[in-house]
């Protein structure tokens, strides 16, 4: 719980709206996600990062019940076993995170959406399986849309950090349409096409968010906690449309986040 509260406060707050007997499982998923998402921050070369991701693969694939001595890994393994979560989903998530370790350009919008699907969308679907394994499969497509909206927004929030270290998640085809390139985008002010590329990324996040919200009214109350961070995604995008992520990360007040989550947790999403 403490690890998630410190590293992923939005998901931490969302998990508090889950039934008490489901929270530890959600926290283990979110702690794992935070752990592998931050590997790049703790390394200076890609190879140690790949070794770390492989360690996670081996831990998850192991069939024995022996403890690893790593509290997050042991909690995750218990969650996978207790909820019969599909191990290939974790393997795909770890494979996608290899991209984080390098400064390679994201080739296309399709590649970006695939990355989002294997990371944020998979995490939402796994959380839904913990919350209600009978209902979760019906909303896998909705989880895909939600994950793309959430992940693209998250990448925009991290834009200043990524640019400082020469990393660009904006797809090459979007950059080309904006008259830019990944090399130009990470330099200084990003060049004349940077704002156009960012606007296109915000529009792409909005496209997925709108698609999610059109189907969100059908979500049963049991699954809401898995999707609650999308309430904050909409708020972050609203902030970005007023102040470009190139000029600094968008912020929401603690009170504002609590209010948005409470309202949606209690009432669900309106029909559109």
Steps between C-alpha positions, in 0.01 A plus 500: 500500500773748597691436178193583290411803708850640441544411133151496346270708714215512248467121488550486876199728556293304250575171674361637826154485341532124446359254754739452792566137411613598147733787583814306581480322165455831317789655691723207401415554131555874521825461695629259235406745227674787679808284551544406134400846373780657703783264397635763257529749786732268694747403227765669287517238224223288342653158573455510880141603436443202274651276767259644756200444274615144435518442876133594521418260215674217681328579830154504342562188290628295798264221601628451855367686803839600640518863608736728311573733790365787289173617661346633178590185307366270771175698526460495121552125477238448771257723308560315173442163668195603704326668206621269223637793303651419158879500520543584129349843572788572737754368253360730231511791741865435577583464132338837427703666776825416320418796274531730803867410542610639164474831316358345184227691320143373530435398138129568461166566666424128467819415689414752771152355541650151518736618774208652690299182457772280648561735794220723631211317331625161618530636853140622495378162373700311764355726771152435361564124518590537866188704572247290309631210290153426360434851367856599404517317163200695368692825536838405355451728198402787728815435704699533177356843431541606861860383510593690184346820634666462837843401367521773235397756760763360734767533231397863449531560875852356486596697190746735676683204659513302176628796299776571753637150456459496122204264489201549271175304521324716239465274194711579195195526273337757729826695518539491122146630451584784740819581309735365764710196589595318819851652487362852473221444750733425792726801440457838670146624434424210268493707184202653317314170464513406869177671602316349204627153592394544861156620390467187286592281797241673717242447225594131480458460876163677474393267220559194717352666808182593314469145368538368855244741642242403238501148642580575864138534614467123457776427750368317806579656836727207578744604225501875556815514716710356214386782270485789748836653398333592170312771686835663572615443142223729379601765753868481403417538131291806581798654676729420206269670255547817703876464553719289275685206655810646333481779757470269803298209636131550576402474866172431679437602859460226760149622581405509133618144441309371803181673390518373142563142612230505768236630260573240233546214748156562645305583183689335217529651153200668338352360180619680187 
